[in-house]
Amino acid sequence: MGVLASAAVSAADGLQEPWKNFTEDLQQVGARMQARLPERLRDDPQVQQEAGTLILQAMAREVLEALGADESHPVFLPSLGAVINIFQPNADTVYLNANVDDHGSYRLRGQSGSVRIIKMAQFRALADEVAFEEGPSSFQALSYNDFNDLGIDDQGRFDVLLSRKRPQGYSGDWWELHPGTGFLMIRQMSSDWANERDWRVAIERLDTGVQRDRPGAAELEARLSRLSRRIGDVALSLVTHVDDMREAGYLNRLRIMHTPGSLEGQFYYEGAYEINASEALVVEAKVPEDCVYWSAILTNDIYQTIDWINNQSSLNDAQAHVDTDGVVRFVLSLDDPGVHNWLDPAGHASGAFQGRWTGCSSTLIPKVTKVALADLDDFLPVHTVRVTAVEREAAIRERRMQFQMRPLW
């Protein structure tokens, strides 16, 4: 083979070899998922395809990071949500991530909004070799920063520096960048989707050149080389969570939930559920006297939040109706019982029920009662708010519109 021919083969390998390795590694993700699925679900063709979709969603998240994350020229990218339905996103929260260098200096500025909760977590960087099969235990928040603590000018603008140390002589808003931070996560939580406005946030690094150089070949290859492993790790991380609760005895029962990366000031409770077409679960709790936010959501058996845009699979303090005795009662059933506070599992006869109390004067675990669907009217208070089929359809259409009006991408 001539010198020119050898050079051509070598150049081709430079493109082909990383892609060959990537696709070969990616082919193993399906087998890893099949082995990871709980035994009761492993041979269910419906769950198998849903698990395949979960892999695609993990791929979407990791590809976005591989393409757009840059600690020297960061930007807040979509992290979780209705399309990237991994790590069980909250229906009311918009999640955005930006990678950072913990020795860097950053500036965040933009336009304030009116959502009740907007906090930024500083998270430890996730190592490439993290074994997510044991759960995302390294998903650890080092600190939280609250945008509502910032100064806002008369045009609604904010401006805050993020660095290891406050710049000498600087008197404006400043947040400490904690050692070990690898990425920032902004959570914007809205109860009233129609009227509460999300904040707009931009980020830039101040201690590097303002322009971005052409990424080097080695850097681009490194992003691709770690991608397939990360896709599998993320997709597999929580697929046994619902079955873990079932095995622990929390089927149609609720428990306190402890999770790495949980939002500061938030109390979680959860449990697995299972019902048939003739049954309903009534989940009831006294609403705390003071509360910034509360909600309830449903997940499927592999711990993805059930489609909350096209189904009423979640309700929050602005959407749910609290009965005259101060108790909120959610009804979980496969068919619509004509109750305002129906949680629609969208055909999932089993999965998880999860709730949140945030900034509340008290926190409690709601009571769960299984009743025959035919006896539901006798079980609920006489003042329970009802809806007709026409009203339900109108509510879902409005819900869908309101959610899409939020800045999701």
ZAMARGU-4260 file (C-alpha; in steps of 0.2 Angstrom, whole numbers, plus 5000, padded with zeros to 4 digits):
<rodrens>
0) 5000/5000/5000 | 5007/5017/4995 | 5010/5031/5007 | 4995/5041/5001 | 4984/5026/5003
5) 4990/5023/5020 | 4987/5041/5025 | 4969/5040/5018 | 4966/5024/5029 | 4973/5032/5044
10) 4962/5048/5042 | 4947/5037/5039 | 4950/5028/5055 | 4951/5044/5064 | 4933/5047/5060
15) 4927/5029/5059 | 4935/5021/5075 | 4927/5033/5088 | 4910/5030/5079 | 4912/5011/5078
20) 4916/5011/5097 | 4901/5022/5101 | 4889/5011/5091 | 4896/4995/5098 | 4894/5001/5116
25) 4877/5008/5113 | 4871/4991/5107 | 4874/4985/5124 | 4862/4997/5133 | 4847/4987/5128
30) 4854/4971/5135 | 4859/4981/5151 | 4841/4988/5152 | 4833/4971/5150 | 4844/4963/5164
35) 4840/4978/5175 | 4821/4978/5173 | 4812/4970/5188 | 4807/4952/5186 | 4789/4955/5185
40) 4791/4968/5171 | 4805/4960/5161 | 4795/4950/5149 | 4781/4963/5147 | 4782/4969/5129
45) 4774/4985/5133 | 4786/4989/5147 | 4801/4983/5136 | 4796/4997/5123 | 4793/5010/5136
50) 4811/5006/5143 | 4817/5008/5125 | 4809/5025/5125 | 4818/5029/5142 | 4835/5025/5134
55) 4831/5037/5119 | 4826/5050/5132 | 4842/5048/5141 | 4851/5049/5125 | 4843/5065/5121
60) 4849/5072/5137 | 4867/5066/5136 | 4868/5071/5117 | 4862/5089/5122 | 4876/5090/5135
65) 4889/5082/5123 | 4885/5095/5110 | 4881/5111/5121 | 4889/5110/5138 | 4905/5120/5139
70) 4912/5126/5156 | 4922/5140/5148 | 4907/5146/5137 | 4892/5139/5147 | 4873/5140/5143
75) 4858/5133/5152 | 4852/5118/5143 | 4836/5108/5146 | 4839/5094/5158 | 4823/5085/5163
80) 4805/5087/5157 | 4791/5080/5147 | 4802/5074/5133 | 4817/5071/5143 | 4807/5061/5156
85) 4821/5054/5166 | 4825/5055/5185 | 4806/5057/5188 | 4804/5076/5184 | 4791/5086/5194
90) 4777/5092/5182 | 4777/5109/5189 | 4796/5112/5187 | 4807/5118/5173 | 4825/5111/5175
95) 4840/5119/5166 | 4858/5114/5168 | 4875/5122/5164 | 4892/5115/5166 | 4905/5125/5176
100) 4923/5125/5182 | 4924/5127/5200 | 4939/5138/5199 | 4930/5149/5186 | 4921/5166/5188
105) 4904/5168/5181 | 4890/5181/5179 | 4872/5177/5179 | 4860/5190/5173 | 4843/5192/5166
110) 4824/5196/5169 | 4815/5192/5185 | 4799/5182/5185 | 4785/5178/5197 | 4786/5160/5200
115) 4786/5156/5218 | 4802/5145/5218 | 4817/5148/5208 | 4833/5140/5215 | 4850/5135/5208
120) 4859/5120/5215 | 4878/5118/5214 | 4880/5100/5210 | 4896/5089/5211 | 4902/5084/5194
125) 4897/5066/5190 | 4912/5055/5186 | 4912/5045/5170 | 4914/5029/5179 | 4899/5031/5191
130) 4889/5015/5192 | 4871/5022/5191 | 4864/5004/5193 | 4866/5007/5211 | 4856/5023/5210
135) 4863/5041/5207 | 4871/5042/5224 | 4884/5054/5218 | 4870/5066/5212 | 4874/5078/5227
140) 4870/5096/5229 | 4884/5106/5237 | 4873/5121/5240 | 4858/5131/5235 | 4856/5149/5229
145) 4839/5157/5229 | 4835/5170/5215 | 4822/5178/5225 | 4836/5184/5237 | 4844/5195/5223
150) 4842/5213/5220 | 4830/5218/5206 | 4831/5235/5197 | 4816/5245/5192 | 4816/5236/5175
155) 4815/5219/5183 | 4833/5215/5180 | 4845/5205/5191 | 4864/5203/5190 | 4875/5192/5201
160) 4893/5185/5201 | 4897/5167/5205 | 4915/5164/5210 | 4926/5156/5224 | 4929/5173/5232
165) 4920/5190/5231 | 4930/5201/5220 | 4939/5215/5230 | 4929/5231/5231 | 4913/5223/5223
170) 4897/5228/5231 | 4884/5219/5220 | 4875/5203/5222 | 4888/5188/5224 | 4886/5169/5227
175) 4900/5158/5232 | 4905/5145/5220 | 4909/5129/5230 | 4924/5118/5227 | 4919/5102/5218
180) 4905/5110/5209 | 4903/5103/5191 | 4887/5109/5185 | 4873/5121/5190 | 4854/5116/5190
185) 4840/5129/5190 | 4823/5124/5195 | 4808/5135/5192 | 4793/5129/5200 | 4776/5136/5195
190) 4759/5131/5202 | 4748/5143/5192 | 4755/5139/5174 | 4744/5153/5166 | 4749/5168/5177
195) 4766/5165/5185 | 4780/5170/5174 | 4797/5161/5173 | 4813/5170/5175 | 4825/5172/5160
200) 4843/5168/5165 | 4859/5170/5155 | 4876/5164/5161 | 4894/5169/5155 | 4912/5165/5161
205) 4922/5181/5165 | 4940/5174/5167 | 4942/5166/5150 | 4942/5174/5133 | 4925/5181/5127
210) 4926/5172/5110 | 4926/5153/5109 | 4940/5144/5100 | 4937/5129/5088 | 4935/5114/5099
215) 4950/5102/5097 | 4949/5085/5089 | 4954/5076/5105 | 4940/5085/5115 | 4927/5081/5102
220) 4932/5063/5102 | 4932/5062/5121 | 4914/5069/5121 | 4909/5055/5110 | 4919/5041/5119
225) 4910/5044/5135 | 4893/5046/5128 | 4886/5028/5126 | 4891/5024/5144 | 4883/5039/5151
230) 4867/5035/5141 | 4866/5018/5149 | 4870/5024/5166 | 4856/5038/5166 | 4843/5027/5158
235) 4846/5012/5170 | 4847/5023/5186 | 4830/5022/5193 | 4820/5008/5184 | 4820/4997/5200
240) 4814/5011/5211 | 4795/5007/5211 | 4799/4988/5214 | 4810/4993/5228 | 4796/5001/5237
245) 4784/4986/5233 | 4797/4974/5241 | 4799/4986/5256 | 4780/4984/5259 | 4775/5001/5252
250) 4762/4995/5240 | 4747/5007/5242 | 4756/5014/5257 | 4766/5030/5258 | 4783/5034/5266
255) 4795/5048/5268 | 4807/5049/5253 | 4825/5053/5254 | 4834/5056/5238 | 4851/5064/5233
260) 4848/5080/5224 | 4831/5084/5232 | 4826/5102/5232 | 4831/5112/5247 | 4817/5115/5259
265) 4806/5101/5251 | 4798/5086/5260 | 4794/5071/5249 | 4783/5056/5252 | 4780/5042/5240
270) 4774/5024/5238 | 4770/5011/5225 | 4752/5009/5219 | 4742/4995/5211 | 4724/4995/5206
275) 4712/4987/5194 | 4697/4994/5184 | 4685/4992/5198 | 4695/5000/5212 | 4701/5018/5217
280) 4714/5024/5229 | 4709/5039/5239 | 4724/5049/5246 | 4720/5062/5259 | 4730/5074/5270
285) 4726/5090/5280 | 4734/5104/5270 | 4747/5114/5281 | 4741/5131/5287 | 4756/5139/5278
290) 4764/5132/5263 | 4774/5139/5248 | 4770/5124/5237 | 4763/5107/5237 | 4758/5094/5224
295) 4755/5076/5219 | 4761/5066/5204 | 4760/5049/5197 | 4774/5039/5189 | 4774/5023/5178
300) 4783/5006/5184 | 4800/5012/5178 | 4799/5028/5187 | 4795/5040/5173 | 4782/5054/5177
305) 4766/5050/5168 | 4762/5062/5154 | 4756/5077/5163 | 4753/5088/5148 | 4739/5078/5140
310) 4733/5070/5156 | 4729/5076/5173 | 4742/5065/5181 | 4748/5078/5193 | 4739/5092/5203
315) 4746/5106/5214 | 4740/5119/5226 | 4733/5130/5212 | 4725/5116/5203 | 4718/5104/5216
320) 4702/5108/5226 | 4704/5108/5245 | 4688/5102/5254 | 4679/5113/5266 | 4687/5103/5281
325) 4704/5108/5275 | 4708/5091/5268 | 4714/5088/5250 | 4708/5071/5243 | 4716/5064/5227
330) 4707/5050/5218 | 4717/5038/5208 | 4708/5027/5197 | 4709/5020/5179 | 4693/5028/5173
335) 4688/5046/5176 | 4676/5046/5192 | 4670/5063/5188 | 4679/5070/5203 | 4689/5087/5201
340) 4704/5080/5210 | 4706/5064/5199 | 4724/5059/5196 | 4724/5050/5179 | 4736/5036/5177
345) 4734/5035/5158 | 4731/5017/5158 | 4745/5012/5170 | 4737/5000/5183 | 4753/5001/5193
350) 4767/5014/5197 | 4771/5026/5210 | 4762/5040/5219 | 4773/5055/5225 | 4770/5071/5234
355) 4779/5086/5239 | 4777/5099/5253 | 4788/5114/5251 | 4791/5128/5263 | 4776/5121/5273
360) 4773/5124/5292 | 4770/5105/5294 | 4774/5090/5284 | 4764/5074/5285 | 4762/5057/5276
365) 4744/5056/5268 | 4732/5042/5272 | 4729/5030/5258 | 4713/5020/5257 | 4708/5008/5243
370) 4689/5008/5239 | 4678/5000/5227 | 4675/5012/5213 | 4656/5008/5215 | 4657/5014/5233
375) 4668/5030/5229 | 4653/5042/5231 | 4649/5035/5248 | 4667/5037/5254 | 4670/5055/5248
380) 4662/5070/5257 | 4646/5076/5250 | 4654/5093/5246 | 4667/5085/5234 | 4669/5095/5219
385) 4663/5086/5203 | 4666/5089/5185 | 4657/5083/5169 | 4665/5075/5154 | 4664/5091/5144
390) 4672/5101/5159 | 4686/5088/5160 | 4690/5089/5142 | 4690/5108/5143 | 4702/5108/5158
395) 4714/5096/5149 | 4714/5107/5134 | 4718/5123/5145 | 4731/5113/5154 | 4740/5108/5138
400) 4740/5126/5132 | 4746/5133/5148 | 4761/5121/5150 | 4767/5125/5132 | 4767/5143/5136
405) 4781/5141/5148 | 4799/5142/5141 | 4804/5124/5141 | 4818/5124/5128
</rodrens>
